[in-house]
Amino acid sequence: MTTTPEAIKGYIEQGLDCEHVQVHGDGRHFEAVIVSKAFEGKGMVQQHQLVYRALGDRMHEEIHALSMKTFTPEQWSKQV
């Protein structure tokens, strides 16, 4: 079963309150940029765990690899 970047974006947005989500990929390997207030006060590992939780079993079944950059809204405002 092949998934799309758009589907992964939707899964993340359904499971995590996000201000910005951008996903690119080839059907098995994906890269994501995720901005969420839920990341405030959390380390990178904790932030990534929130995303993995939002994706649930899809991380094991549909998504072979996901590289992500996570930002709080404040951090993101300094990136753009």
C-alpha positions in Angstrom: 0.0 0.0 0.0 1.5 3.3 -1.1 0.6 6.5 0.7 1.0 10.1 -0.5 2.5 13.2 1.1 -1.0 14.7 1.1 -2.4 11.7 3.1 0.4 12.0 5.6 -0.2 15.7 6.0 -3.9 14.9 6.7 -3.0 12.2 9.2 -0.8 14.6 11.1 -3.4 17.4 11.0 -6.1 15.1 12.3 -4.0 13.9 15.2 -2.2 17.0 16.2 -3.2 20.7 16.4 -0.9 22.3 13.9 -0.3 25.7 12.5 1.6 24.5 9.5 2.4 21.1 8.0 4.4 20.5 4.8 5.2 16.9 3.6 7.2 15.8 0.6 8.1 12.2 -0.4 8.2 9.5 -2.9 5.6 7.1 -1.5 7.9 5.4 1.0 10.4 8.0 2.2 9.0 11.3 3.4 10.2 14.7 4.8 7.9 16.8 6.9 8.0 20.3 8.5 5.5 20.6 11.3 4.7 23.7 13.4 2.5 23.2 16.5 1.9 24.9 19.8 1.9 21.4 21.3 5.7 21.4 20.9 6.2 24.3 23.3 8.3 23.3 26.3 9.2 19.9 24.8 12.5 18.6 23.6 12.9 17.3 20.0 12.4 13.7 21.0 9.1 14.5 22.7 8.0 16.6 19.7 8.7 13.7 17.4 6.8 11.3 19.7 3.7 13.6 19.4 3.9 13.3 15.6 4.4 9.5 15.7 1.4 9.3 18.1 -0.6 11.3 15.6 0.4 8.9 12.8 -0.3 5.8 14.9 0.2 2.4 13.2 0.7 4.1 9.9 4.3 4.6 10.9 4.8 0.8 10.8 2.4 -0.1 7.9 2.3 2.7 5.3 5.4 4.9 6.0 8.8 3.4 5.6 10.8 6.5 6.7 9.8 9.9 7.9 12.4 12.7 8.5 10.9 15.6 10.3 11.7 19.1 11.4 9.4 20.3 14.2 9.0 23.9 15.4 7.0 25.9 17.9 5.2 28.9 16.3 7.8 31.2 17.8 10.7 29.1 16.4 9.0 29.0 13.0 8.5 32.7 12.9 12.3 33.1 13.0 12.7 30.5 10.2 10.7 32.3 7.5 
